[in-house]
């Protein structure tokens, strides 16, 4: 999961919130989800600090649990591949208002999307955005 370099430091105490990078913190959070195997997982920008390959790998691990309901908030369009429904909300003075409720394709299209992203980033000679 990208945390192998920390294995020998498991017993160390320290200010890990200041030591770990944003991506390492997000990988650790995914590890906790996988260890606890909850019925419902709520993710809020949980992959924002990950590179695209790590995002796909971790989202596949969580989304492939048949007994887990996954709810995520995010701005990366690639995340749609891991969901069956998209809900768009609009901020209003009196509170959030439902703008759209869209059923998404249920086939595992994330693999095809990932292959397309990889080809695109290789062809342009630049890395995909990891923000």
N, C-alpha and C positions, 0 to 999 in steps of 0.2 A: 504493500500500500504506500510505499514511499517513505516509510519511517524506519527502515532497517538500520540506518546509521545511528539510531538512538537506542537500540536494543541493549547495549552494554551500560546504559545510563538509567535503566528502569528503577534502580534502588536509590538514585540520587535525589536529594531534596534541593529545591531551588525555585527561583522566580521563573517558572516555565512560561508564564504568560508574556514575559519580556524576552525570553530566550528563543522560543519557537517562532518561525515565520508564520504569516497568515495561512499559507498553504499547509504547513505542518499542523497547525491548529485545526484546520478543516479536516485533514486526514484523520487526526486523533478523534474528532467528533464522529466521523463515519465509523471508525473502529468501535467506539462505544455503542453506536446504534446496532452494529452487527453483533456485538457481544450480548447485548440485552435483548435483541430480537423482539422489539415491542410490536403491538398490534397496529399502532398508528405512529407514523413518523412525520413530523412537521419540520420542514427545512426552510430557512429564510436566508436567501443568498448564500447557500451552503457551499457553492462551488466557485464563488467569485474570485478567490485567490488561487484557483487551480488552473493548470494548463489544460487544454482540451482533451488530451489523452487521459489524464488523471480523472477529469470530470466524467468521461464516458465510463472508465473502469469502475469508479466508485458508485456512480448512479446505477450501473448494471447490477452491482452487488446488492444494493438496497432494493431496486425495483424488481429483481427476480425472485424475491420472497413472496410466495403465493398468498400467505396469510397476512401480509402487511399492507395497510392502506397508506399511500404516500401522498402528502400534500406539500407542495413547495411553492415558494414565492421566489421569483427570479426574473432577470432581464435578458438572459441569454436565450435566444430562440431555439437553440439546439436542445434545451431541456424538455421541450414539448414531446420529443421522441420517447420519453420515459413516462408519459402520462396518457390517460384516456379522455381527459376532459380539461378544458381551459376556461377559467372564469376571469373576466376582466372587470375590475371595479374602478369607479371614478370618485375622486374626492369631492365631497360637497360640504357646504357649511353645516348642514343638518346631519352629516354622516356619510359614509360610503354608500354608493348606489351601484347596483349591478348593471353593467352596460351590455356585456355579452356572456353567453354560456354556450360554449362550443364543444361538441363531441369530437374527439380526435381519433384518427385511425388506431386500431388496436393491435395491428401486426407489429412485430419488433422491427420497426424501421430505423432504429438508432444505429444498427450496424451499417446499413446503406448510407445513412447520413454521415457517419464517422468516416467511412471510406471516401466519400465525396470531399469532406473537409480536408482529409490527409492529402488527397490528390491536388486539391486547390492550393494548399500551403506549400507543397513541393514544387508545383509548377510556377509559382510566383517568386520563389526563392526567398520568401520571408516566412517567419514563424507566425503562427496564428496568435491572435490576441489572448493573453492570459489574465486579463483583468477581471 
